[in-house]
Amino acid sequence: MFAVETNRTVSLVKGQWQQVQELDIPDNGLDVFLKDFGKVTLFRDDAKRSASPLRGLLARGGPF
């Protein structure tokens, strides 16, 4: 797992990019495409979220 900044852009649908901070990420994660990296699953880290609602985003995945 690695941290993702909230201003990173990801794609849920090919060709449509949005910032991570605009996404509603469920507890079981959200599959997205991270530019220059590939498909990842985003999670919120509850320990970090308590300090700020937009911090504490983690991703699991890797380049294909």
C-alpha positions in Angstrom: 0.0 0.0 0.0 1.1 3.6 -0.6 -0.3 7.0 0.2 -2.1 9.0 -2.5 -2.5 12.8 -2.4 -6.0 14.1 -2.6 -5.2 16.3 -5.6 -4.1 13.2 -7.7 -6.4 12.6 -10.7 -7.9 9.2 -11.3 -10.3 7.7 -13.7 -13.4 5.6 -13.0 -14.4 5.7 -16.7 -11.9 5.8 -19.5 -11.2 9.4 -20.6 -12.9 11.0 -17.6 -10.5 12.2 -14.9 -11.3 13.6 -11.5 -9.4 14.4 -8.3 -9.4 11.8 -5.5 -10.9 14.3 -3.1 -14.1 14.4 -5.2 -14.7 10.7 -4.8 -17.0 8.9 -2.4 -14.8 6.0 -1.3 -16.6 3.1 0.4 -15.1 1.1 3.3 -14.3 -1.8 1.0 -12.3 0.4 -1.4 -12.8 1.8 -4.9 -11.2 0.5 -8.1 -9.8 3.3 -10.2 -7.1 3.9 -12.8 -4.2 6.0 -11.6 -2.4 7.9 -14.3 1.1 6.6 -15.1 0.6 3.7 -12.7 -2.4 1.5 -13.6 -5.4 0.0 -11.8 -5.4 0.5 -8.1 -7.9 0.2 -5.3 -8.3 3.3 -3.1 -9.0 3.1 0.6 -9.4 5.7 3.4 -7.1 5.3 6.4 -9.3 6.0 9.4 -6.4 6.8 11.6 -5.3 9.6 9.3 -8.9 10.7 8.4 -9.5 11.8 12.0 -6.9 14.6 11.5 -8.4 15.7 8.2 -11.3 14.4 6.1 -9.3 14.6 2.9 -6.1 13.0 4.2 -5.3 9.3 4.7 -6.0 7.9 1.2 -4.2 4.7 0.5 -3.9 2.7 -2.7 -3.2 -1.0 -3.3 -2.2 -2.2 -6.8 0.6 -1.7 -9.3 1.6 -1.2 -12.9 0.5 -3.8 -15.4 
